Amino acid sequence: MGLRIRSAWCLAAALVVAGPAGAQGLGQEALSESLFQDGRKLMERGNFAEACPKLAESHEIDPAGGTVLLLALCYEQLGKTASAWVKFNEALASARRDGRSDRVERAMSHIAQLEPKLSRLTVSVPAAASQEGLELLLDGVVLPRVAWSRELPTDPGPHKVEARAPGRRTWSRDVALGASGARQVVEVPPLEALVAEKPAAPVTPVAVPPSAPPAAPREPTAADEGRSGPTVAYLVGGLGVLALSVGGYYGVRALGRNADARESCPGNECTDPVGVGLNEDARKDAMRANVLMGAGLVLTGVGAYLWLSSTDEGSEGTALVVGTQPSGGVGLGSVTRW
């Protein structure tokens, strides 16, 4: 099959330093390809239970139309009809985008066969149970509000429904969903208020003899500052470059998933679980990218400042010092050399 190189990595390389980003991209693609080949061989031997997780991880690392189509077939063989249906729809969108008519026909054929067999679970929230801060979870994953009181295609088998809210007891129920188009409704009841705990009895303070004052921090010498300045600068700057690289990767992935979500749900509101899931994944990736890119810029700037501030022994300048404070803690300060 060969390594599946994505144009997204080219864009990521433009956002960050070319060396680390290129090495990271090649390593990710190699890992994705290795997992894909392992999953394909396991499927050929009929070991679908071990094959599906490897294919899912391969697609998570490096999304590809062929991988998601094979993953959908794997889920179908395991009887996970809803998971297979979702992945076939994702494969259909990818095949249309890539102009692969053969994959389009195959995905559409399986979707048509699966839809009558889909089991559906409805988590109903009546008006009496609705309250501010209410959050629903299905198998540990938060259900978006648009999915409340709607029939959701769900894999047959055991599931756990939970409801929680601030100041309320968490409610949960185990569900055994049948196969072959079974339908089941779980109604969330009003959550019970938490009982306020009684205040603990006051504790009489015990007198503690005064301890000796902490030793004053050692005045850094010019030799110390000369040795530590460049090292700290390289360390902080390196962390900044790494954060920019990872943030760029998540940013590119967020753009791709957002485009897929818009293709599945072109309107303002979306009830398609595929589109809802892709949009949620894109939002999480975008948040990670914003945090990492921001942190990377700050760290890179601090690293550059530290490197410029570090001069030869005896020269004029300012050095950052970490030392013990009079209160006993550790603090960051500066020492000026003249």
PEBEL-V307826 format. One line per field, one symbol per residue. psi: psi as a letter, one per 30 degrees, with the letter a starting at -180 (. if undefined). Layout:
psi = ???
//
This chain:
psi = elkjkkfeeeeefffakedeeeeeeeeeeeeeeeeeeeeeeeefggifefeeeeeeeeeeeikkeeeeeeeeeeeeffgieeeeeeeeeeeeeeeeefgieeeeeeeeeeeeeeeffkkkkkjkjleffklkgkkkkjhfkkkleffkgkkkkkklaklkklkllkglkkklkkkjklahgkkkkkkklkkkkkkkkkklkkkkkkkkkklkkkkkkkkkleeeeeefeeeeeeeeeeeeeeeeeeeeeeeeeeeeeeeeeeeeifaekkfjfeeeeeeeeeeeeeeeeeeeeeeeeeeeeeeeeeeffjllkflkakkkkklklfffaklkakkkk.
//
